[in-house]
Amino acid sequence: MIDAGSGAETVEFASMSVAEMTDLKEYCLEVARRAKAASFQLAQVSGAQKNRWLKESAAALRARTDEIIAANQLDLAAAPDYGLTAAAVDRLRLTVDRIDGIAAALEEIAALRDPIGEVIESSRRPNGLEVSKVRVPLGVVFFIYESRPNVTADAAAICLKSGNAVILRGGKEAIHSNQAIVRLLGEAAKKNGIPEDAVQLVATTDRAAVGHFLGLDELIDVAIPRGGEGLIRRVAAEARMPVIKHFAGNCHIYIDAAADLETAIAVTVNSKCHRLGVCNAAESLLVHADVASEYLPQIAAALIENGIEIRGDQPTCELVPQATAATDEDYDTEYLGPVISAKVVGSIHEAIKHINAHGSHHTDAILTRDLAAARMFAAAVDSAAVMVNASTRFNDGGEFGLGAEIGISTDKFHARGPCGLKELTSYKYVVYGEGQIRQ
């Protein structure tokens, strides 16, 4: 059994650099020990304390914007050495407005209901025992993510608000920005009686550190990767603790025979074109054969007008001269760019079969005015979110009313869909008695 360590050494360890830790494995072990010790303390921190921490952290971010931007400039200067695209550099860049947005997000999380201590259900047994099912934190979260420094504050806020200690392992591209943000969060934590080690940023960019953390299942309760499919598959393969994840977002739009054409055009264009490089963007279009000759050319024209390339089956190519022939691989691809696959299907049953075979169980939508068809699709499509007459882009914690999310899961255990505060909790049974003994 690995010793979780004592919280009394927190400040001393926090001041140490990786250079002082001669062994990377020992460094990772110590970080995890500190997080575990902090998680036990954090379980007793009040909701009011957590909310004060969030609000004071937001105020500190605004007050020390210049300090954060100066750190961010170091990351931007190093960006060419990492071969970042223009889009990646833009995601990395922090401005006054973006920092204000990060602060506002913390304030929004502070306004959310604290899930910890919620009685999910309770009953009184015939012998007088009061049995309650009570929501509790998961414990320690190991969060692995890439470029965007705003994710650092978001993840820390969501984890701590839900009573969890978090170990943050951001990408090397944002190391200086992340350090500046976590420093402010730590200072605010100390002022509010929250263990500083409840939020720790891994101080090394050595990729081997990730493997060490993923082996510490006695100290870390869950791993959450957020980034490219390669990163997520590595974490899923190496982790000895549960992983909350989705590998890809190959999302579908199915245009049913009973769909309204104007709605179909608007929803398809929004699902695909609103933002190309996100996991809930549509990547495949299915159109019922009964309406394909009328609907598909008009939907395709709207997509093409927005710069989208269409790769389709033979009927699609016959109806849309600009389309190119799709391969089997196209129907399995998350493009994250200006390409969509298309296919004409003979029935809703064929559409469902195609989606379950080629989709990523993330987000899939049906456009129809037939309630029976909508219900069949919602029941049969095996995805974390099924949209009826609405854009796939709505699969998001904020849009679903969760307030904030740490990611989207396509798993079925322990969480599915957008993962907000409640998805970072478990439960325990608390039983009150008056001296009862079992006969």
C-alpha positions in Angstrom: 0.0 0.0 0.0 1.3 3.5 -0.9 1.3 6.0 1.9 -0.8 9.0 1.1 1.5 11.2 3.1 0.8 14.1 5.5 -0.7 17.5 4.6 1.8 19.2 7.0 4.6 19.1 4.4 2.6 20.8 1.6 4.2 24.2 1.5 7.7 22.7 1.8 7.2 20.4 -1.1 5.4 23.0 -3.2 8.5 25.2 -3.1 10.7 22.5 -4.6 11.6 22.4 -8.3 11.8 19.4 -10.5 15.5 19.9 -10.7 15.7 19.1 -7.0 13.9 15.9 -7.6 16.6 13.6 -9.0 14.1 10.8 -9.8 11.1 11.6 -12.1 9.2 8.6 -10.8 9.7 9.8 -7.2 8.6 13.3 -8.2 5.3 12.0 -9.6 4.7 9.8 -6.6 5.2 12.8 -4.3 2.8 14.9 -6.3 0.1 12.2 -6.1 0.7 11.7 -2.4 0.2 15.4 -1.8 -3.0 15.4 -3.9 -4.4 12.4 -2.0 -3.7 14.0 1.4 -5.3 17.2 0.1 -8.4 15.3 -1.1 -9.1 14.1 2.4 -8.9 17.6 3.7 -10.9 19.0 0.8 -13.8 16.6 1.7 -14.3 18.7 4.8 -14.1 22.1 3.1 -17.5 24.0 3.0 -19.2 25.1 -0.1 -18.9 28.7 1.1 -15.1 28.3 1.3 -14.9 26.9 -2.2 -17.1 29.7 -3.6 -14.9 32.3 -1.9 -11.9 30.7 -3.5 -13.5 30.8 -6.9 -14.5 34.5 -6.6 -11.1 35.6 -5.2 -9.3 33.6 -7.9 -11.4 35.4 -10.5 -10.6 38.8 -8.9 -6.9 37.9 -8.9 -6.9 36.9 -12.5 -8.3 40.3 -13.5 -6.1 42.3 -11.1 -2.9 40.5 -12.3 -3.8 40.3 -16.0 -0.4 41.9 -17.0 1.5 39.2 -15.1 -0.4 36.4 -16.9 0.0 38.0 -20.3 3.7 38.4 -19.7 3.9 34.6 -19.0 1.8 33.9 -22.1 4.2 35.9 -24.2 7.0 33.5 -23.3 4.8 30.6 -24.6 3.9 32.5 -27.8 7.6 33.2 -28.4 8.4 29.5 -28.2 5.4 28.4 -30.3 7.3 28.3 -33.7 9.7 25.8 -32.1 6.8 23.4 -31.5 5.5 23.7 -35.0 2.1 25.1 -33.9 -0.4 26.0 -36.6 -1.9 29.5 -36.7 -5.1 28.1 -35.2 -3.2 26.5 -32.4 -1.3 29.7 -31.7 -4.6 31.5 -31.5 -5.9 29.0 -29.0 -2.8 29.5 -26.9 -2.9 33.4 -27.0 -4.3 35.2 -23.9 -5.7 38.7 -24.1 -7.3 41.0 -21.6 -10.7 40.0 -22.8 -9.9 36.3 -22.7 -8.5 36.5 -19.2 -11.7 38.3 -18.2 -13.6 35.4 -19.8 -11.6 32.9 -17.7 -12.5 34.9 -14.6 -16.1 35.1 -15.5 -16.2 31.3 -15.9 -14.9 30.9 -12.4 -17.7 33.2 -11.1 -20.2 31.1 -13.0 -19.0 27.9 -11.4 -19.2 29.6 -8.0 -22.9 30.3 -8.7 -23.6 26.6 -9.3 -25.1 24.4 -6.7 -22.5 22.5 -4.7 -23.2 18.8 -5.3 -21.3 17.5 -2.3 -23.4 16.3 0.6 -26.6 16.1 -1.6 -28.9 13.3 -0.4 -29.7 11.5 -3.6 -32.3 9.3 -1.9 -33.1 8.1 1.6 -35.4 5.6 3.4 -36.3 4.6 6.9 -36.1 0.8 7.5 -38.6 -1.1 9.6 -36.0 -1.4 12.3 -35.6 2.4 12.5 -32.3 2.8 10.5 -32.2 5.9 8.4 -30.4 5.0 5.2 -29.2 7.8 2.9 -27.3 7.8 -0.4 -25.1 10.9 -0.2 -23.1 12.5 -3.0 -19.3 12.6 -2.4 -16.2 13.5 -4.4 -14.3 11.0 -6.5 -11.1 12.0 -4.8 -8.1 12.8 -7.0 -8.3 13.6 -10.6 -5.4 13.4 -13.0 -6.3 15.8 -15.9 -4.1 15.6 -19.0 -4.8 18.3 -21.7 -3.2 20.3 -24.5 -2.5 23.9 -25.6 -5.3 26.1 -24.3 -4.4 27.7 -20.9 -8.0 28.7 -20.2 -8.6 25.0 -19.6 -6.2 25.1 -16.7 -8.5 27.4 -14.7 -11.7 25.7 -15.8 -10.5 22.2 -14.8 -9.2 23.4 -11.5 -12.5 25.1 -10.7 -14.7 22.2 -11.7 -12.6 19.7 -9.8 -12.3 21.7 -6.6 -16.0 22.8 -6.6 -16.9 19.1 -6.8 -14.6 18.4 -3.9 -11.8 16.8 -5.8 -8.1 17.4 -5.7 -6.6 17.8 -9.2 -3.2 17.1 -10.8 -3.0 19.2 -13.9 -0.7 18.1 -16.7 -0.9 20.7 -19.5 1.0 20.8 -22.8 4.5 22.1 -23.0 3.2 24.8 -25.3 1.4 26.6 -22.4 3.7 25.8 -19.5 4.5 29.5 -18.5 0.8 30.5 -18.8 -0.3 27.5 -16.8 2.2 28.2 -14.1 1.0 31.8 -13.8 -2.6 30.8 -13.5 -2.1 28.0 -11.0 0.1 30.3 -8.9 -2.8 32.7 -8.5 -5.2 29.9 -7.7 -2.9 28.5 -5.1 -2.5 31.9 -3.4 -6.3 32.3 -3.2 -6.7 28.7 -1.9 -4.3 29.4 1.0 -6.2 32.6 2.0 -9.5 30.6 2.2 -8.3 27.6 4.2 -8.2 25.3 1.2 -5.2 22.9 0.9 -2.8 24.3 -1.7 -2.1 20.8 -3.0 -5.7 20.5 -4.0 -4.6 22.1 -7.3 -1.2 21.1 -8.5 0.4 21.7 -11.9 2.9 19.1 -13.0 6.2 21.1 -13.2 7.9 19.0 -15.9 7.0 18.7 -19.5 8.7 15.3 -19.7 6.2 12.9 -21.4 7.4 10.1 -19.3 5.8 11.7 -16.3 2.3 10.9 -17.7 3.1 7.2 -17.7 4.3 7.4 -14.0 1.1 9.1 -12.9 -1.1 6.6 -14.9 0.4 3.8 -12.8 -0.5 5.4 -9.4 -4.0 3.9 -9.1 -3.8 3.7 -5.3 -3.5 7.5 -5.1 -5.3 8.7 -8.2 -9.0 7.9 -8.5 -9.7 8.9 -12.1 -7.8 10.1 -15.2 -9.4 12.5 -17.7 -7.6 13.2 -21.0 -8.6 16.1 -23.2 -6.9 16.5 -26.5 -6.2 14.6 -29.7 -7.1 11.0 -30.2 -3.5 9.8 -29.9 -3.2 11.3 -26.4 -6.5 9.8 -25.3 -5.7 6.4 -26.6 -2.4 6.4 -24.8 -4.0 7.3 -21.5 -6.7 4.7 -22.0 -4.1 2.0 -22.8 -1.7 2.9 -19.9 -4.0 4.0 -17.1 -4.5 1.6 -14.1 -7.4 3.8 -12.8 -10.7 4.5 -14.5 -10.6 6.9 -17.4 -13.4 9.4 -18.4 -12.9 10.0 -22.1 -14.1 10.0 -25.7 -11.8 9.0 -28.6 -13.4 10.9 -31.4 -16.5 12.8 -32.5 -17.7 11.3 -35.8 -21.1 12.9 -35.4 -24.0 12.3 -37.9 -27.0 14.2 -39.2 -29.8 12.0 -40.6 -32.4 13.8 -42.8 -35.5 11.7 -42.5 -38.2 11.3 -45.2 -40.4 13.5 -43.0 -37.9 16.3 -42.4 -38.6 19.9 -43.1 -36.2 21.2 -45.8 -35.5 24.6 -44.4 -34.8 23.1 -40.9 -32.7 20.4 -42.4 -30.5 23.0 -44.2 -30.1 25.3 -41.2 -29.3 22.5 -38.7 -26.9 20.7 -41.0 -25.0 23.9 -41.8 -24.8 24.9 -38.2 -23.8 21.4 -37.1 -20.9 21.2 -39.6 -19.9 24.9 -40.1 -20.3 26.6 -36.8 -16.9 25.4 -35.6 -15.0 22.8 -37.7 -12.4 21.6 -35.2 -14.6 20.5 -32.3 -15.8 17.1 -31.2 -19.5 17.8 -31.6 -19.3 19.1 -35.2 -21.1 16.9 -37.8 -18.8 14.8 -39.9 -21.3 12.7 -41.8 -24.7 13.4 -43.6 -27.3 10.7 -44.3 -30.4 11.5 -46.4 -33.4 9.3 -46.9 -33.8 8.2 -50.5 -37.4 9.4 -50.7 -36.3 13.1 -50.3 -32.7 12.9 -51.5 -33.4 14.1 -55.1 -35.0 17.3 -53.8 -33.2 17.9 -50.5 -29.6 16.7 -51.0 -28.7 19.2 -53.8 -29.9 22.1 -51.7 -28.3 21.0 -48.5 -25.1 20.3 -50.4 -25.2 23.8 -52.0 -25.4 25.4 -48.6 -22.5 23.4 -47.3 -20.4 24.1 -50.4 -21.2 27.8 -50.1 -19.6 27.5 -46.6 -16.4 25.9 -48.1 -17.2 22.3 -47.3 -16.0 19.5 -49.5 -18.5 16.6 -49.9 -17.4 13.0 -50.2 -20.4 10.7 -51.0 -21.6 7.4 -52.3 -22.7 7.0 -56.0 -26.3 8.4 -55.5 -24.8 11.5 -53.8 -22.3 12.1 -56.5 -25.1 11.8 -59.1 -27.2 14.4 -57.3 -24.3 16.7 -56.4 -21.8 17.1 -59.3 -19.2 18.8 -57.0 -19.1 15.8 -54.7 -16.2 13.3 -54.9 -16.5 9.5 -54.3 -16.2 8.5 -50.7 -14.2 5.6 -49.5 -15.1 3.3 -46.6 -12.5 5.2 -44.5 -14.4 8.4 -45.1 -17.4 7.1 -43.2 -15.2 6.4 -40.2 -13.4 9.7 -40.2 -13.6 12.6 -37.8 -12.3 15.3 -40.2 -12.2 18.3 -37.8 -12.0 20.4 -41.0 -14.0 21.4 -44.1 -15.0 18.0 -45.3 -18.2 15.9 -44.7 -19.1 12.4 -45.9 -22.6 11.8 -47.3 -24.7 8.8 -48.1 -28.3 8.2 -49.4 -30.1 5.6 -47.2 -33.2 3.6 -48.0 -34.8 3.8 -44.6 -34.4 5.0 -41.0 -33.3 1.5 -40.1 -30.4 1.7 -42.6 -29.5 5.1 -41.1 -29.4 3.8 -37.6 -27.4 0.7 -38.6 -24.8 3.0 -40.4 -24.5 5.3 -37.4 -24.0 2.5 -34.9 -21.4 0.9 -37.2 -19.4 4.0 -38.2 -20.1 6.6 -35.5 -18.1 7.3 -32.4 -21.1 7.2 -30.0 -20.7 10.9 -29.3 -23.6 13.0 -30.8 -26.0 12.1 -33.6 -29.1 14.0 -34.9 -32.3 13.2 -36.7 -34.3 15.8 -38.6 -37.9 14.8 -38.9 -41.5 15.8 -38.3 -42.5 12.2 -37.6 -42.6 11.7 -33.8 -42.5 7.9 -34.1 -39.3 8.1 -36.3 -37.8 10.5 -33.7 -38.5 8.1 -30.9 -37.2 5.1 -32.8 -33.9 7.0 -33.6 -33.5 8.2 -30.0 -34.0 4.6 -28.7 -31.8 2.8 -31.2 -28.8 5.1 -31.8 -26.1 4.1 -29.2 -24.7 7.6 -28.6 -24.0 9.8 -25.5 -26.4 12.4 -26.9 -29.1 12.1 -29.5 -30.5 15.4 -31.0 -34.0 15.6 -32.5 -34.4 18.6 -34.9 -31.4 20.4 -33.3 -27.7 20.9 -34.0 -25.1 18.5 -32.8 -23.3 21.6 -31.5 -25.6 21.7 -28.5 -23.9 18.7 -26.9 -22.0 20.8 -24.4 -22.2 21.2 -20.6 -23.1 24.9 -20.7 -25.8 24.3 -23.4 -27.3 21.4 -21.4 -27.6 23.5 -18.3 -24.7 21.8 -16.4 -23.0 25.2 -16.1 -19.5 23.9 -16.8 -17.9 20.7 -18.1 -14.5 19.1 -17.9 -15.1 17.1 -21.1 -17.5 14.8 -22.9 -17.6 11.1 -22.3 -18.7 8.4 -24.7 -18.3 5.7 -22.0 -21.2 4.2 -20.1 -19.4 3.9 -16.8 -19.0 6.1 -14.8 -20.3 9.1 -16.7 -21.8 9.7 -20.2 -22.1 12.9 -22.2 -21.0 16.3 -20.9 -19.2 15.9 -17.6 -20.0 18.6 -15.1 -19.9 18.8 -11.3 -22.1 15.8 -10.6 -20.2 13.6 -13.0 -17.1 14.2 -10.9 -18.8 12.7 -7.9 -19.7 9.3 -6.6 -21.8 8.4 -3.5 -21.7 6.7 -0.2 -24.3 5.3 2.0 -24.7 7.0 5.4 -26.7 5.1 8.0 -28.0 6.6 11.2 -29.2 4.3 14.0 -30.0 4.3 17.7 -28.0 1.2 18.7 -29.7 -1.3 16.4 -28.0 -4.7 16.1 -28.6 -7.3 13.4 -30.4 -10.4 14.6 
